[in-house]
Amino acid sequence: MKVNKRFISLNPSQLLILVFAFFISLGTIALKLPIATTEPISWVDALFTSTSAMTVTGLSVVDTGTAFTVFGQVTIIILIQLGGLGIMSFAVLIYIMLGRKIGIKERLIMQHALNQTSLGGVIKLVKNLFIFSFTIEFIGMLFLATQWVPEFGWGKGMYISMFHAVSAFNNAGFSLFSDYIMGYVGNPVINIAITFLFIIGGIGFTVLADIIAKRKFKKLSLHSKMMLVGTLAINIFAMLVIFVLEYSNPNTIGPLDLPSKLWASYFQAVTPRTAGFNSVDIGSMYESSLFLIMILMFIGAGSASTGGGIKLTTALVIVLAAIAFIRGKSEITIAKRSISHVSIIKSLAITTVSIVFIVLIVFILNIVEKHSFTKVLFEVISAFGTVGLSMGITADLTDLGKQLIIFMMFVGKLGPLTLMFSLSKPKKEKIRYPQEDLLTG
């Protein structure tokens, strides 16, 4: 009873961390079993793969398609689905199926897990989340099957299509192909299907529910409008920049025809938004392109989505705050709405704590690893953003290096503030002190 009371007394942040750690541990044990691999792998590699799947990152220390048996691959898919849609969401679904009543504490945990601002509609959102997610994954699987069933046959073709549909929608980046989808760089169906899945998954369930409920852009919430417009703008901008920068690169899109160049530029522009798939060799891209990709990975996807990063709306709030300050405005206004100071402070806190984590891990990895600074920085940001893109150093990391990347994937999925909240006990100040200006800038 003492254990139960302690467990119940945990705050939502602590509970989320414990549940994630528990399922990562289960996944590690499952992947270490002889029936999960074609040849034995170390405990560190099993833990790395389990964490990468559970945090829907996609970084791999072994080749998923050859190192794991069907049992191991199915284990990875289950972990991806649990991590992408959320363990707490599955718990609520089980409660609903069993006819159990969902109390305030469970609703508070779901509110925290889905990053919602209020308790109202949380359970309905979870129900819609499952219906929508499984429907989109099924549709994506059918589209991919039109290409892979003729190529691999019905059984293997449908299995490969299912694996990639689930992986793409959950922004996981795991692939059964050793070169990911580089063999389909100019294939319109594969490009559209994969990117459609991870863009929809990365927009966020709150936005999708808002679109389904209101159907007109003018009626959407400010968050939904910012996510849709911001996603479209940043994707178009990134595509054009990568197309120009990589146009003559002989190791990426240089040798391709114009349509394939455009498809490759589009794919590499949208995949850093935490998807993790790639259709060209990332390690062969110019450093200018890699720097842009690192920025995109750091920004990430949308809140309450399957993706990671600091989130697009967080980045937009910081940019808008800077513009408002430069223009001498006391508050941020957009679309005839003002953004609260709490949102601004939270955005600054998320960004600052995230940068601190990244700088710390990069500093340590540059001491213990022999890889270049650019490759290490890219790997760490990819892990934090739960992206899964790599310049090819993941498998060559030392055990300590792999453990540090595991930590970053964990932090990136749960969010740096969740980790901070789990360690601290926030208290409301009862005393207000006089204000005084500091010399800044």
N, C-alpha and C positions, 0 to 999 in steps of 0.2 A: 504493500500500500504506500510505503514511503516513496518508492520509485515512481509510482503512478502520480502521486501528488507533485513530485518534483517535475515530472514530465509535463503535467497539465499546467504548472506554473510558468513554464517557459514562454517567453514572448514570441511573436510570430517570426521574427528574424532568426532566433535561436532554433526554433522548431524546423524552419525551412532548411537551415544548414545541416541539422542532424539527419533529417529525412534524406536529403541529397547525398550526404556522406554514407548513409546506410545502403542506399541503392547502388551507389558507386562501388561499395565494398562487395555487395552481392554480385554485381557485374564482373568485378575483378576475379572472384572465385570461379564464376561460370566460365569466363574466358581462359582461365588457367587449366581447366579440365582437359584431359587428353582428347575427348571427343570434340572439343571446340577448335582445335588447331591441327594443321597438317604436320607440323613439327613443333616441339616444345618452345615456349617463349618464357621469358623471365617474368617474375612477379611485377617488376617495375613497368615492363611493357604491357602487361595485362591491366595494371592499374591505369596507365596512361591511356590505353584504348578505351577502357570503361569510362574514365573521366571525360575523354574527348567526345564519346557518344552521349553520355548523360548531360553534358553541358552543350550539346549540339554544336561542337566546334569543328571537328573533321580533321584535325591534325593527326597524322598516322606515323607510327614508328615501324610498322610492318605493312606489307601490301594486303589490304582487306580481302581482295579477290582470291589470292593464292595462299596466304598464311592461315586463313580461317576456313573451317568446314561450314557446311550449311547451318549446323547448330550454332557455331560461333557467329556467323553473319546474322542469323535470326536474333540472337542475343543482342547484338549491336543495334538492330532495328528496333527491338523492344525498348532498349535504353534510350534511343533517339526519340521514340514516340513519347516515352515517359518524361524525358527532359524537355522536349519541345512544347508539349501541351500542358505540362506541369503535373507533378505527382499529386498535388493537392486537388487539382481538377479531377483526376481519376478517383481520388478518395471521395469527393463529392458525388461523382457519378455512381459509385458503388453504394453510397448512402441512399441515393435516390432509388436505385434498383431494388434495394432491400426494404424500401419504405420507411427508412429511419428519418427521424426529425433532425434537421440541421440547425444547430443552435447558434447563438451569438458568437461564441468563440471560434467555431468553424468558419462563420462568415467573415470574422475579422482576419483570420488566416488567409482566406481566399482573397479578401480585399488587398491584403499585403502582397500576396503572390502574384496577383494580376495587376498590381499597381493602380488600383482604382481609388478615387477620391472619396467615395461614399459606399455604404453597405447596400444601398438600394439597387436592386437588379443584378446583384453579383451571381446568384444562383441561376437566374435566367441566362446570364451571359455564359456561364459554364455549359449549360445545356446546348445553347446555340453554337458554342465553340466546338463541341464534339461533332454535332451534325454537320456543320460547315466544313470542318477540317477533314473528316473522313470522306465527305462528298468530293471535295477538291482533290484529295489524294487519289481517289478512285478515278476521277476524270483524267487527271494527269497520267496515271498508269495506263489508261486506255490509249491516250495519244502517243505515249512512248512505245507502247506495244505495236503500234502500226509500223514502227521502224525496226524494233528488235525481235519481234516474233518471226518475220520473214528471214531475218539474219541468223537467229539462234534456234528457231523452232518454238513450238507452243509452250512447253514446260519451262525451259530455260529463259525464253524470251519474256514470258509473263513475270517470272521471278525477278529478272533483272529490272524490268519496268517497275514492279512494285517497290523494290529496294530503292531505286533512284527517286521515285515519286515521294516516298516517305522522307527520304534523306533531304530532298530539295525543299519540300514544303516546310520542314522543320529547320531549314537553314543549317543543316548538319555538315554537308560537304563530303560525306563518305561516298565512295564509289567502288564498284566491283572491277573497274578497269584501272590498270596500273598507271595509265596516262590520263585518268579522269575522262573528259570528253574531248580531248585534243584530236582524236580520230574523227570527230564529227564537227570540226570547227566551222565548216560552211554549210552544215545541214540545218535548214530553216525549222523543221519540225522539232528536232532535239533542242535547238537554241530557244525557240519560243516556249516549248513545254517546260523545260527546266527553269528558265528565268521567270515565267509566269508563276510557277509554283513558289519559288523563293521570294519573289516580290510580294505576292499575296500574303505569304506567311510572315514577311518582315514588316508589312504595313501596321499590323497590330489588330487584335480581335475587337478592341473597342471601336476602332475606325470602321471595320467591316460591319459590326452590329449597327453602328450609326447610319451607314450607307443603306443597309437593308431596311432599317426602320423608317428613314426619312426620304430616301431616294432622290432628293433634290439637293444640289450643292449649296444653295442659299440657306437651307434649313439645317445644314450640318453644324456640329459644334466647332468651336475655334480650333480645338486640337485636331479634329479630322481634316479641316481645311488646310491647316499648316502641314500636316503629314502628306496629304495628297499633292498639294502644290510644291512643297519642298522636295518630295521624292521625285516628281517629274522633272523639276528644274535641275536637281543635282545629278540625276541620271543622264540627262541630255548634255549637260556641261561636261561631265566626266567622259562620255563617249566621244565627244568632239575633240577633247584634249588628248585622249589616248590615241585616237585615229591620227591626229597630226604628229604626235611625238613618235609613235611606233611605225609610221607609214613606210619608212625605208629601212627598218630594222630587219636584217637578213635572218635573224634567229626567232622572230615572232611573226608579224603579219606581212613583212616585206615581200616574200615570195608568193603570197596569195593573190588571187584575182580580186577585183574591186568588191563584188558582193561578199566574198569571204572576209575581206578586210573589214568591211562594215559590221558583219556578224561578230567577228572576233573583238572588234573595238567595243561594240555594244555589250557583249558578254562580260568582258573584263571590266567594264565600267559599272555594271550592276552587281557583279559577284562580290566585291569587297563589302557590300552592305550586309555582311555576316554569312553569305551563302557558302563560300569555300570551294566551289567548283571552279575549274579553269579550262579554257579551250586552247591556250597557248602556254609555252613554258615560262612561268613567272620569273624564274631565276635568270632568264635571258633578256628580260625587259630592261630598258634604259633606266638609270637611277631617277631621272625626272618623273617617269611614269610610276616607278615604285614609291616615290615620295607622295604622289597623289593618292595612290592606293592605300598607303599607310594612314593618310588623313581620313579617307573614306572608311577604313576599318575602325578607326578610333571613334568616328561619329556613330557608325552602326545603323541599326534599324529603328523601328518605332517602339514605343512603350507598350507593354502587354502583348508583345509579339513573340515569335520563336527566335528572334535575333538578339544580338548583344550590342556592345558599344555603349557610349554615354547616352545614346538615343538622339535622333534627328531633332526632336523638339527641344531637347536640352541645348544643343548647339545653336539652334535658331534663337532661343531666348537670350543666350549670351550675346550673340551678334546684335540682336535688336536692342539689348540693354546698352551696348557700346554706342550704337547709333543714336539712341535717345540721349545719352550723356553728352555726346559730341554736339548734338543739336540743342542742348540746354533744356531738355524736357525732364520733368520730375517723375514721369511714369511712362511705361511702355504701352503704346496703343497700336493695335493692328485690327483691321476689319471692324472698326467701331467697337472694339473691346479693349479693355485694359488688362494687363497681366499683373497678377498680385506679386507683392514683394517677396512673399514666401516662395513662390515658384522661381523667382530670380535667385534667391539665396540658395535654394535647393540645387538649382542648375550649376551655380558656381561651386558648391560643395562637391557635387558629383564629379565635375571636371577636375577640380583641384586634387581630390583624393585619388582619382584615377591616374592622373599624371604622376603623383607621388609613387604609387604602386609600380607603374611602368618604369620610371627612372630608377627605382630601387632594384628591381629585378634585372633590368638591363645592365646596371652597374655590376651586380654580382656575376651575371653570366659572362660579361666581358673579362672577368678575372679568371673564371674557371673553364671557359671554353676558348677554343683557338680560332673560331670563326670571325669574320669581319664584323665591324660595328653595324653596318647596314643590315647584314643578314640576321644578326641577333636582335636588333631593334624591330625588324620586320616580323620576326617570329614571336616576340613578346607582344607586340600590338595585335597580331593575328590571334594569339591566345586570349588576350584580354577582350577583344571584340567578338570572341567565339566565332571567328571567321573560318580558319582552317587552311588558308593559303600559306604557302611556304616557299622559300627560296632553295629548298632541298637540304636543309640541315637537320630536320627533326630526328631522323633515324641515327644521325651521327653524334647526337648530344650525349654527354656523360650521364650517368644515373642521377647525379645531383642536378644537372641541367634539365633533365626530364622532369624531376620532382618540382623544380621551380616553375616550369611551364604548366605542370598539373595544377599548381597553386594559382597561377594566373588564369587558367581556364575556369577554375572554381570561382574565383573572385569575379571574373567577367560575366559568368552566367547569373550568379546571385546578386551581383551589384556591389560595388565597394561600400556603399552606405549601409547595405544590409549587414555586411560583415562588421562594420563599425558599430551599428546599433546593437548587434548581438553581444558586443564586448562592453558596451556602456549602459548606463542607467540614466536616460534623459530626465531632467528635472525642470519643472517650470519655475522661473525666477519670480519670487514674490516681492522682490525689492527692485525698484527702478532707479538707476543712477543717472546723474547729470551727464549730458552729452558733451563731447569735446572733439573738435576736428583734428585730424592728423595730417601731416605734410606727406602727400603721396604723389607719385608721378614725377 
